[in-house]
Amino acid sequence: MSISVLDLFKIGIGPSSSHTVGPMRAAHDFAATLAQQGLLDRVCRIEVKLYGSLSATGIGHGTDRAVVAGLMGARPDEVEPDFLITAVDRVRRDGELALMGARALPFDWARDMRLLPVSLPYHPNALRLTAFDGDARAIHENTYYSVGGGFVADEAQARAGSGAEADVVLPYPFDTGAEMLAQCHRHGLRISELMLANESAWRSEADTRAALQRIWAAMRSCVARGIAQEGVLPGGLKVRRRAAALHRKLAERDTGHNLISDTMVALDWIDLYALAVNEENAGGGRVVTAPTNGAAGIIPAVLHYYMDFMPGSGEHDVETFLLAAAAVGALCKKNASISGAEVGCQGEVGSACAMAAAGLAEVLGGTPEQVENAAEIGLEHNLGLTCDPVGGLVQIPCIERNAMAAVKAINAAQLALRGDGAHAISLDQVILTMRDTGRDMLDKYKETSRGGLAVSFPAC
C-alpha cells in the first residue's frame, strides 16, 4: 500500500480519529452512495450498529454523534464544530434526520443506534449501516472499519485485503526503514526529499507544499484556540483546561537566570502547545490527525518548539519536518498499526513520538541514519503503552500523555544527533515489536475502557 503525507495529516474534528473522524467519513460515504445510486427517495429508515471498541467507548468518543452528522452530509474536514453540536442535538430532540441534508427521515436514537459489544474479524472498530424502504426491506447495507488515523475501509476492501489506502506507483518505494535508508543512499536524498519525490505520484510539488502549509496553519490555529479557551471539558470528568493559565504564567515569567530555569521554561512551552491541542481535541474542536487525534498534540508541539525557538526557521522547515515525520508514520502504519483499538496507545502516542523525533532530527540537519535512529528511540520507549481512557473520553491520561511524549521526542532527536546513526536495534525491529506487543495485549487495554486507569480511577 502507498501512504501519502496527506493521509497521515488530515484536518478533522475531535475527540478521536478512529472513533469520530473515521465513523463520520464512513457515514458520509454511505449516504453519498445512496444518493449516487438514486436511492435517497426510497429510504425510510437508517439503522446504525456499532461493534467492538466503537461500542465500548463510542459514546465517550462521540461516535454516535459523528455517524449521525455523516449521514446528514457532514465531512470531518469541513464541518464546523458548533454546527455539529447544534445539528446533532436537534436530531436527538426532534427524532428527525435530514439524510444528505435533503431526505427527512425519522431517527429514534434508542432504536436506530445500536451498540453491540462484539468484535468483527477484520478490525475492532466496526460499524454497519443499513437503509430500509417503506416495507422495512434493506435496500443498501455496508460495513465499515475505522482502522486508525481517520482511515476507513469498507467490507469489500476488507475482504479483498486492499485496505483503506490507494495503491499507486511511487518513484522511490519503500516498505521498511532499511529500504528507506537504501533509497536515500542510492539516490543521494534526505528522507524528506525522498518523501517529497514520492508525493509526485499524487500531486505536483507545489500542491504538496501548499497542502503542508495548510496543515501547519490548522495546527497553529488549534494551538491558538486551545490557549484562549478556559473552563471544564465536556464528558463528566470535570477536567479543567490548563493551557490558558499556563500561557499567562509563561508570559509573566522572567527568564535567563540559570541553565535549569531556562531549560524548564522550554519544557513549559512544549507542554503548553501539546496541552492546548489535546484540550481542543477533547472539547470536540478542529484538529489535525497526526497521525491520530488522541496523539494530535505531539507533532504540533515539537514543530512549534522548533519554529518559535530556532533562529531563522521558516516555511521550508515546516515542509521538511512534516515530510520526514510522515515517512516514519507510514512505516508504523504499514508494518504495525496506529490504532489504539488494535495495538494500544503505543500505536498512537508511540508512533507520533517517533514521527516528531524524526521530523526534528531532519530539520536540525540529521543524516538519514540519525533520523531513523531518532524515530527508533522515540518509539522504543513507548512500547507497551496501553490505551485505557477514563470514562471512554480522550482526556485522562491522553492529554498529559501528549505533553510527555513531545518532550520525549525532543530528547530522542537530541540523543540521535549526538551519535553517528549507528545503533543496535533498528526502527524496523521496534515497529515489529510494537505490532507483536499489540497482538499480545489484552483487549481491556486497547481503547475499551475496561482495564488500567479506566477502572482504577473511580477507586482513587
N, C-alpha and C positions, 0 to 999 in steps of 0.2 A: 504494500500500500504506500501511496505517496502522500505526505502530510505537508501542507503549506504553513508558513509562519502565520497566515491569517486564519488558519484552522485553530491554531493554539491560542491566538489572541483575538477574542471576539467580544465586541461590545454587547453587553447583556444587562440583566437585571438580577438583583439579589432575591433570596439569600443563597441559592445553590445552583451551580451549573448543571449538575446531574439531576437534581430534584425540582428545579424551577425552569431554567433555560431549556433543557432538553425536552421535558414534557410539553412546554409551551410550543416549541418548534414542532413536535410530533402532532399535537392537536391542530395546529395551523395547517400542517401538511395534510392531515386527514380531511379537514374542512375544505381546503383548496381542491383536493381530489374530488370531493363530492361536487363542487362547482364545475370542475373541468369535465366531469362525466355527465353533467346535466341532471344531477340527482337532487339538487337542493330543494326543489319544489315538492319532491316526493317524501322528504324526510319529515317525520312527525315526532321522533324521539331519538335522543342520543344517550347511550349508556357508556359509562367510563368505569373500567376496572383497573385498580392499581395493585400491583403484585410486589412481593418481596420487600426490599428496602423502601420502595416508594410507598408501600402500605404502612410500614413500621414507623417511618419518620416523615411521611409525606405531608401531614397536617402542619407540623412544625416548620417544615421547609416551604410551605405554600404550594405544594404540588397540585392540590385540588383546585386552588385558585388559578394557577398557571394554566392548567388544562382548559378550564372554562374560558379564560382570556384568549387562549389559542383558538378555540372553537369559534370565538367571536371575531376572529381575524387578526388578533394582535400578534406581533412578532417581537421577540425579546430585544432585538437591536433597534427597534423603532418606538415601542410603546413607552409612554410617559408613566412613571411610577404612580403619580397622583391619579391619573386617569384610570389606571388598572384597579387601584383600590376602590374608587367610586363605582366603576362599571361592574366589577365583580360583586361588590356588596349589593348592588341593585338586583342582580340576578338572584342572589340568595334571598333577598327580601321579597321580590315580586314573583319569583318562580317562573321567570321567562328569560330565555336566552336567544339573542339575535345571531343565528348561525351565519358566519362570514359577514356579520353586520347587516344582513338582509332578511333572512328567513326566521321569523319569530316562532320559537318552539317552547313548549312547557319544559321546565327543568326542575325536578324535585331533587334537591341536594341529597336527602336521605335515601331516596330510591335509586337515583341515577348515578351517584358517585359511590362506588363500592370499593372498600379496602379489604383485600384478600391476603392473609398472612402466609402465603405460599410463594415459592420462587419458581420461575420458569427456567428451563435448562440453559438458555443462551446467556443470560445475564441477570443479576438480582434486581436491577432497575427496569421493570417492565410495566407497560400499560397497554390495555386492549380497548379499542374504541369500536363501537357498533352503532350503525344508523339503522333505524326501523321505519317502515312506512306505516300508513294508517291501519293496515291489517296486522300490525305487530310482526311483520316479516323483516328479517335482516336483509337490507339491500346493499350494504357495504360494511366490511369489517377489516381491521388490520391491527396487528400487534407491533408495538414499537419498543425498542430498548434504548434507554438513555445510558450510554456507556462511559460517561465522564467527560468533563470539559465542554458540555453542550453538544457533543457528538450524538447523533441519533441514527440507529439502523432499524429498518422495518423488518417484518417477518421474512420477506423474500430475500433481502440482503443477508439476514442471519442464516437462512438455510443454504444460501449459496456460498457462505463464508467470505463474502466480499466486504463486509464491514461498512462503516459509515463514511469512509474516505474514498475519494476518486483515485483510480489507478492511472496515473499519467507517466509518460516517459520523461525522466529528468536527465539533464546533460551530465550531472555528476552524482549518480545514485549511490546511496549508502544505507545499509540496514543495521550496521553495528558501529560502535565507536572506532574499532580498528579499521573498518572500511572508510570511515570519515577521515581519519588521520592519513590513511594511504592516499586518498583522493587529494587531500591538501598537499601532500609532498609530491605527488605525481604531477600536479598542475601548478605548483607554486602559489597556492591560495591560502589565505587565512580562513578560519571556519565561517566567519560572517560573509566573506566573499564567495565561498562555496555555496552557502545558503542563498545568497542574492542571485547567483547564477541559476540555481535550481528554480527559483521563483519565476524565471522566464517561461517556464512550462505553463504557467497560469496567466501571466500578465506582463506588461512591459516593466522595465526597471523604474521608470518614472512613476508608474502607477503603484508599484510596490512601495517605493519611498514615500509617496503621498499617503498611502494607506497606513504605513507605520507612524507617520506624524499624526494622523487622526487617532490612532490607538493611544499615542502618548498624550495627546490633548485630552482624551477621555480619562486617562489615568490621572492627569493633573487636576482635571475638574472634580474627579471623585475625591481626591485628597482635599481640595479646597472646600468642597461641600461638607466633608467629614469634619474638618476643623471648625466649621461655622455652626454645626449642629450641637445642641445640648439636650439634656433630658434623659428619659428612660427608654430603652429599646423595647419594641413590642414582643409579646410572647408569654409574659407572666413571670419571668425570672427576675424582673426588676433590675436588669443590668444597666448601670449608668454609663452613658457616653463619657469618655475621659479625654478625648483628643482636644476639645476646645480649652479645657482647663490646663492641660499640659502645654498647649501652644502659648497661652498667656504667661505661664511661668517661664518658658524659654525666652519669650520676647523681653521679659524683665531682667533676665539673668545677666550678670556681668562676667564675661569670660576672660581668659588669659592669665589666671592666677598661677596655675601649675599644670603639669602634664596630665595628672589624674583628673582634675576638674574639667579640663578641656576635652579629654577623651570621653568622660561621662556625658558631657553635653552633646558630643557627636552621637553617642548611643541614644540619647534622649530624642534627637531629631529623627533618627531611624525608627525608633518606637512610635513617634508621633505619626509619621507617614503611614506606617502599617496599621496602627490603630484606627486612623481616620478612614482608610479604605474599608477595613473589615467591619467597622461600625456602620458605615454606609450600606455595606452588603447585608448586614444583619437587619437593617431597617428597611430592606427592600428597595434600595436605591440603585442608580445606574453605576455599573462596574464593568471592568474588563476581565473576562476569564483569563487567568494567567498561571497555569493552564486551566484552573478551575476557579469557581467563586470562593470556595472555602479557603483557598490559598491565594486569593486575589491580591493581598496586600504586600506580598514578599517582593515581587519584581518591581512594582512601583516604588516601594520604599528604598530599595537598593539603587535604582536608577535615579530617583530624586536625590539621594545622598551624593551620588556622583555628580549630577548636573548642578547641584547647589554649592558643592564644596570643592570641585575641581576647577581651577582657573583655566579659562579658555575652552571649556566644554561647549558643544554646540549641537545643532540638529543632526549632523552626521554621526555623532556619538550615540544618539538615540537609536538610529537605524542599526548601527554596528552591534550595540548591546542586545537589541531585541532579536536580531538575526542569529547571533551566536546562542542566545538563550533558547531560541526555537529549535536549533539543531539538537540540543540536548533533550528538550521536551519531546521531540519526535522519536528519539531513541527510547525514551521511557514509555511512550505510548505504544510503539511498535512491539517492544520486547517484554513489556510487563503491563502496566496499567496506570492511568492517572485517576482512577475511580476509587473513592473511599469505600464504596459499597463492595468493591471487588477485592482490594488489597489493603484496606485500611488507610489511615491518614499518611502513611509513608508514600503512597501513590499521589497524594495531593500536595501536602506541605513538603514532603521529601523531594518530589520532582521539581517543585517551584524553587526550593532552596538550591538544588543543583543547577537549575536554569539561571537563577540570579547570579550564582557564583561564576558560572561560565561567562555570562554577559559582562560582569565586572572585570574579570580577568582579561577578556578580549579588549575592552576599551582602554585598559591600562597597559596594553601592548604585549600581552602574553602570547607565547608561541602556541600552536595547536596542541602540543603536548601539555603545556601548562594549563590551558583552558580545559582540556579533558580531565586533568588532574583536579582542578578546582571543582568541577562538577562531581567527580568521584567522591571527593571529601565531603561535599555538601550532602550528597545522597547517602553515603555510608553511615553518617552519624544521625540519620533519621530512620534507619532500618528498624522495623518492628513497631513503628508508631501506629497506635490504634486510632480508629475513628469512633469516638464514644461521646457524641454531643449530648449534653444535658438537656432533657426535655425535647429532644429532637430538633433543637434550634442551633443555628450556626453562630453560637455566642460563647459558651463555655465548653471546652477550652480554646475554641477556634480563633477568637480574636487575638488573645495574647500569644497564641502559638505562632501566628504570623509575625509578630514583632520579634519573638525569639529566633525564628528561622531566618529572618532578614539579617540579624546580627551574625548568625552562624554562617550565612552565605558570604558575608564580607570577610569573615575570618578564614573561610575556606579559600577564597581568592588570594588572600594575603599569604597563607601557607604555601599555596601552589606557586605563586610568583617568587617566593623566596627560594624555591628549588629550581631544578632544571627540567621538570616534567616527568622525570623517571619515578616510578612508584610500583609497589609490589602487586597491588590489586587494581585491575583495570575498571573503568567505568562499566564496560560490558558485564563484567563479573558481578558488580554491585547491583546492576539493573536486574540481572537474572536472580540474584539473591532476594531482591525485593519481590520479584514475581513468586518465587518459591515460598518466601515467608508469608506472603498474602494467601497462598493456597493452604498453608498450614494453619493460618489464623482462624480461630473460631468465629462463626458468623456474628456472635454477640458483640464482637469488637469491630464490626465493619458496617458502620452507619445504620445500625438498627436501634441504638439507644437501649440495648438490653444488657450491657456489661460495662465494666470500667467506671469512669467518672459518672456516667449517665445514671448508674444505680447507687453509687456511693454518695452523691450529692445530697439526697434527701436525709441521709443519716448524719450529716455533718452538723 
